[in-house]
Structure formats: structure tokens, C-alpha cells
């Protein structure tokens, strides 16, 4: 991540750590940290992403979870992720799991398992994400979520910094979606 525009890499992660007090965290790189449950059995990575706009920029957080998998084998041709989107124009009516038509049987099986999980759907429905995807990798499955909150908006003219918090309900939905994802992959 490039530095500039009044943003200090790692400052968003420090604020997210306050919203996720039940997790311990360790900085991996200036704009990347690993969060762990106090028991150590559950962990995920938060990575800062910088988006430049005219006279301002937005630093958003991408939450990344890796889960080892023997059930869903990885085909090297599975480069396309499973993209999740909310359905409904004014009100959320469900989730859509999009998969490339050329996807392998393993990717189709993963997509089917994800879309049929009532726990995952219950956790993702109230979650205000701007991007959510699942991807097969050698030996594991990855989940990436970019949340609408847990971001920082920085303006140049006039100068301002605003942090959009990850509220309690959103935090619970986010962590719940990680737990539901892990249960699907482990079963």
C-alpha cells in the first residue's frame, strides 16, 4: 500500500482492533495483521486496501480466512472465485453465489455447499459487505470479505479523517460468517 494523502499504514488496523477487542492481533506488515481468538483456535487476517478518489481516498479492510480442506480438492484451473452478492434492489431478498461456467467439479461442489448452508446465509444476510468471495487453493479454501464499515475516509480539501466503525451487530455477523464457513469446509 502506498503511503500518502495523510494516511499511515496500520492506523485502520489499530482502530479495527478496538472494535474486535475479543481477539488478539499481531502486525504482519505495515498494512496487514493477523487476529486470533484468545483460545488460539480461530484466526483471520485483516489487510488494508487504499482506493484513491478525487480529493479524497478510502482505506478499506479486507478480512481473509483460510481453512484447510480435504473435501474440496483444488484443480489448478480453478482461478475464478465464487462471488457472493446480495439480491434485491431495495431490500435484501437472499444471496447469489456466482461461479464461472468453466468451473471444476470441486468448485461446483463448494458453491453448492456454501449456497445450501443456512448458517452461512443467516450470517451473511445482515452483513454490509461490498465484496465477498470464496476461492479454492491447494490444500485449503479462502474466504475474503470487504466490509462497508471498518474503513477510513480521508479528504484532502477540506482535510478530514473519518473512521466508519464495525458495529457490534456487524462484528457478530462477520465473525459468525467465518465460523459458518469453517464448519462447511471441515464437514
LINNORMO-V297213 format. One record per backbone hydrogen bond with DSSP energy under -0.5 kcal/mol. CO is the residue of the C=O (numbers start at 1). NH is the residue of the N-H. Records with the same first field share a line. If there is no record, write none. Layout:
# LINNORMO-V297213
CO: NH  NH
This chain:
# LINNORMO-V297213
4: 7
7: 4  9
8: 11
10: 14
11: 15
12: 16
13: 17
14: 18
15: 19
16: 20
18: 21
20: 23
22: 38
24: 36
26: 34
29: 32
31: 48
32: 28  29
33: 46
34: 26
35: 44
36: 24
37: 40
42: 37
44: 35
45: 64
46: 33
47: 62
49: 51  60
50: 52
51: 58
53: 56
55: 156  157
56: 53
57: 154
58: 51  60
59: 152
60: 49
61: 63  147
62: 47
63: 145
64: 45
65: 143
67: 141
71: 73
73: 75
75: 78
77: 79
81: 83
82: 134
83: 98
85: 96
87: 93  94
94: 87
96: 85  98
98: 83
100: 103
104: 108
105: 109
106: 110
107: 111
108: 112
109: 113
110: 114
111: 115
112: 116
113: 117
114: 117
116: 118
117: 121
118: 122
119: 123
120: 124
121: 125
122: 126
124: 127
127: 129
128: 148
131: 146
132: 84
133: 144
134: 82
135: 142
137: 140
139: 69
140: 137
141: 67
142: 135
143: 65
144: 133
145: 63  147
146: 130  131
151: 164
152: 59  154
153: 162
154: 57
155: 160
158: 157
160: 155
162: 153  164
163: 165
164: 150  151
165: 167
167: 171
168: 172
169: 173
170: 174
171: 175
172: 176
173: 177
174: 178
175: 179
176: 180
177: 181
178: 182
179: 183
180: 184
181: 185
182: 186
183: 187
